[in-house]
Amino acid sequence: MRILLNNAIEHVVDDEKVELTLQSGETLQADVVIYGIGISANDQLAREANLDTANGIVIDEACRTCDPAIFAGGDVAITRLIMVHYTAAKAGETPITRRKLPLPQC
């Protein structure tokens, strides 16, 4: 397995092997390509409105911000409830993966 960080894929050809061209011009062939994209929430408007931000708009369980007249939701909203869903998803990931792949038990 080869892990490439800070690269961008320009072009992909799906044939018997996947062939992809990186933004640098390098061409690679692979059986499988796993591509991860990182983004940051655009909280500029929230910062201009003096809302609490932490790489997103901080909300409570009712989607309220620190301003009682402003609510937020979606990917830009940051709440501990998101972590609950993430933790639940991670907990279910291993049993599902073990059914699909012959991984050794720890």
RODO-2510 file (C-alpha; in nm, 4 decimals, decimal comma):
residues 106
     n   res          X          Y          Z
     1     m     0,0000     0,0000     0,0000
     2     r     0,1222     0,3480    -0,0853
     3     i    -0,0167     0,6512     0,0964
     4     l     0,0122     0,9867    -0,0774
     5     l    -0,0543     1,2997     0,1244
     6     n    -0,1221     1,6515    -0,0026
     7     n    -0,1939     1,5393    -0,3585
     8     a    -0,4805     1,6055    -0,5952
     9     i    -0,6205     1,3676    -0,8564
    10     e    -0,6604     1,5243    -1,2005
    11     h    -0,7909     1,2275    -1,3990
    12     v    -0,9014     0,8667    -1,3367
    13     v    -0,9401     0,5842    -1,5902
    14     d    -1,1189     0,2714    -1,4657
    15     d    -1,0042    -0,0225    -1,6775
    16     e    -0,8652    -0,3585    -1,5639
    17     k    -0,6492    -0,1536    -1,3278
    18     v    -0,7319     0,1944    -1,2078
    19     e    -0,5026     0,4509    -1,3641
    20     l    -0,4932     0,7965    -1,2168
    21     t    -0,3024     1,1093    -1,2974
    22     l    -0,2049     1,3375    -1,0132
    23     q    -0,1998     1,7139    -1,0378
    24     s     0,1810     1,6900    -1,0420
    25     g     0,1572     1,4922    -1,3681
    26     e     0,2621     1,1617    -1,2096
    27     t     0,0599     0,8629    -1,3380
    28     l    -0,0138     0,5676    -1,1089
    29     q    -0,1817     0,2296    -1,1532
    30     a    -0,3623     0,0546    -0,8705
    31     d    -0,6125    -0,2190    -0,7954
    32     v    -0,7956     0,0080    -0,5518
    33     v    -0,7866     0,3822    -0,4853
    34     i    -0,9105     0,5291    -0,1578
    35     y    -0,9350     0,9058    -0,1773
    36     g    -0,9997     1,1274     0,1234
    37     i    -1,0959     1,4912     0,1066
    38     g    -1,0575     1,7326     0,3949
    39     i    -1,2611     2,0497     0,4197
    40     s    -1,3144     2,3235     0,6724
    41     a    -1,6512     2,4754     0,7518
    42     n    -1,7005     2,8315     0,6250
    43     d    -1,7889     3,0115     0,9475
    44     q    -1,6968     3,3618     0,8270
    45     l    -2,0530     3,4971     0,8548
    46     a    -2,0837     3,3499     1,2053
    47     r    -1,7584     3,5158     1,3128
    48     e    -1,8804     3,8479     1,1705
    49     a    -2,1983     3,8031     1,3780
    50     n    -1,9804     3,7422     1,6876
    51     l    -2,1050     3,3856     1,7321
    52     d    -1,8949     3,1243     1,9109
    53     t    -1,6942     2,9317     1,6528
    54     a    -1,4542     2,6379     1,6715
    55     n    -1,3953     2,5343     1,3079
    56     g    -1,7716     2,5718     1,2707
    57     i    -2,0630     2,7341     1,4529
    58     v    -2,1015     2,6155     1,8120
    59     i    -2,4613     2,5093     1,8858
    60     d    -2,6501     2,3343     2,1637
    61     e    -2,8832     2,0324     2,1374
    62     a    -3,1626     2,2557     1,9986
    63     c    -2,9352     2,4078     1,7277
    64     r    -2,9174     2,7396     1,9164
    65     t    -2,6069     2,9558     1,8893
    66     c    -2,4906     3,1962     2,1605
    67     d    -2,7249     3,4552     2,0010
    68     p    -3,0861     3,3614     2,0916
    69     a    -3,2098     3,4906     1,7542
    70     i    -2,9706     3,2761     1,5452
    71     f    -2,9874     2,9005     1,4884
    72     a    -2,7450     2,6888     1,2837
    73     g    -2,7419     2,3405     1,1351
    74     g    -2,5699     2,1192     0,8821
    75     d    -2,2002     2,0623     0,8279
    76     v    -2,1050     2,4040     0,9646
    77     a    -2,2696     2,3332     1,3035
    78     i    -2,0481     2,1951     1,5807
    79     t    -2,2102     2,0103     1,8704
    80     r    -2,1261     1,7194     2,0963
    81     l    -2,4193     1,5312     1,9385
    82     i    -2,2133     1,4912     1,6212
    83     m    -1,9515     1,3041     1,8231
    84     v    -2,2208     1,0683     1,9555
    85     h    -2,3160     0,9731     1,5995
    86     y    -1,9495     0,9431     1,5014
    87     t    -1,8759     0,7201     1,8018
    88     a    -2,1749     0,4990     1,7233
    89     a    -2,0636     0,4659     1,3619
    90     k    -1,7081     0,3772     1,4654
    91     a    -1,8376     0,1165     1,7119
    92     g    -2,0340    -0,0558     1,4351
    93     e    -1,7511    -0,0356     1,1845
    94     t    -1,5328    -0,3152     1,3216
    95     p    -1,7982    -0,5918     1,3340
    96     i    -1,9078    -0,5091     0,9779
    97     t    -1,5486    -0,5019     0,8526
    98     r    -1,4711    -0,8339     1,0196
    99     r    -1,7618    -0,9980     0,8341
   100     k    -1,6280    -0,8741     0,5005
   101     l    -1,2538    -0,9241     0,5571
   102     p    -1,0729    -1,2159     0,7239
   103     l    -0,9131    -1,0015     0,9949
   104     p    -0,7536    -1,1663     1,2999
   105     q    -0,9342    -1,1210     1,6299
   106     c    -0,7515    -0,9201     1,8977
***
